[in-house]
Amino acid sequence: MGSARAWLVDLDGTLYHAAPVKLAMALEVALLGLRAAPALRRFRAEHEIVRASGAQATGSPFETQLAGAAAALATDVATLRGVVEEWMVRRPGKWLWLARRRGLLSELARFRAAGGKSALVSDYPARAKLAALGATALFDAVVAAGEPSGPPRLKPSPEGYLAAATHLGVDPAECLVIGDREDADGEAARRAGMAFRRVSGL
């Protein structure tokens, strides 16, 4: 791990503590967004369906997820996209800053100051959340589903991490993946021939 030239970092649950953000958003949904709750549940369930299928998306896995959830809910994709952006991107932003993993972010800054390279690899659109965390400048590249140049498959497919290594110009064997899920980030790292470090805690 100490010899890695590049750190490839997951976002959700890795750069911030997921539990307090989920609790805060559950309360917010209960108070202000009960009408959005069924759509959010279906959208999250569809994510695991797309992940488990391992199929390559025609466009992006995020768009496949939106389309599948919209069909199940008998609504249009544009309406569901608005709900997802409101409740899974915009509103959580204020909580992400409070729940950020300060130690990991500081460690990442030191790694980069010493000459290391870094990329963010996410199964969801990531740039708005990175901005909310104040962490945009910590990454040389972003490979995120639902954004330009995003991976065609979700983790544990290694494609997102391999694409990040290519963007950075670093051999996969010289990359360290940092994530919170052994079954997703860890397995993707192994398939890519990369080392893996799991963050723990809330």
CORUR-V706636 format. One record per residue. NEAR is the number of other ideal C-beta (glycine too) atoms within 12 Angstrom. Layout:
BEGIN
NEAR
NEAR
END
This chain:
BEGIN
20
12
13
30
28
40
47
50
51
47
50
39
34
42
41
38
29
30
18
22
32
23
18
25
31
23
16
25
25
15
13
15
24
16
15
28
21
21
33
32
23
27
39
26
19
31
31
23
22
35
31
19
18
22
17
16
27
13
19
30
39
40
27
32
39
37
27
28
34
25
18
21
25
13
24
16
26
14
20
32
25
20
31
37
26
25
30
39
34
22
28
35
28
19
28
36
24
19
31
30
33
18
16
33
34
16
24
36
20
16
28
24
14
15
14
30
31
43
42
47
53
46
43
41
32
40
25
27
41
37
22
26
36
19
32
21
17
32
37
27
34
38
43
37
38
36
30
18
21
34
41
27
33
42
46
30
34
34
30
49
48
32
33
43
36
25
28
32
16
30
18
29
17
24
40
40
45
41
40
31
29
21
19
35
39
28
24
41
40
22
23
35
19
36
27
35
28
24
31
18
16
15
END
